[in-house]
Amino acid sequence: MSSIKKIAQLPLLLLLSFFIHSTAFAIDPIHENWRGSAIDGYDPVAYFKESKAVEGSSDFVHEWNDSKWYFSSAENKKDFIADPTKYAPQYGGYCAWAVSQGYSAKTDPKAWKVEDGKLYLNYNQEVREKWLMDIPGHIKSADKNWPDILAE
């Protein structure tokens, strides 16, 4: 193949590489830290049972949706395994307020709220305060935005 033909094909190869890379950067359905831990290793069941953020233990780990979920007790792990969607945070553990605004952001496990039996996490306490100002409205927006954010 002549070098002119190779050069002519370069734009096509660059375009193809862009599409391949852009699909590789879609967000994961579950937000994880660098160790692959959901909620930064905090126990999702504890938010419901103890009404506080509780760090999980490496003694009680369960893999669900390709993420590691940590628990503070064998009982909490058992409860999660029985009904993970009951305890897993909404929007894959991404910041609920950010999702309501149309984008994703990491979360602070200590910036949370259980509302109508569902766990919502936020980026930090300041963002949580914004979330609390209109929870029903933010949930409505986030529910609408979440499928598009996942598909990006």
C-alpha angles and dihedrals in degrees: 000000000000121000090242091060090047091052091047090055093051096087090052092050091048091050092050091048090053091055093046092049095043092057090047090059097056110127120263114249089238121048110231136179121237090279093057093253120146116227089009089285096307121141110255093198093055091066088065101036101037101023091230143084109268125183115239126230131238085232090070112044130148129182115224129160090002092300134105114242118197126207135193094221143019089245093057091048090051092050091050093049089052093054115003096170090058091060106026114100120256120260092024093292094299118135107290093208092051090050089051087055093050104261141077129248137173120259144227109230088216092059100075147127133193108214124176090347095308130110119231123186128197137201094250141330093279092055089044088060089055089049092052092055092073112004096165092048093046091048090051091051094043093049088053094046100042099080091051092047091052091050095051 
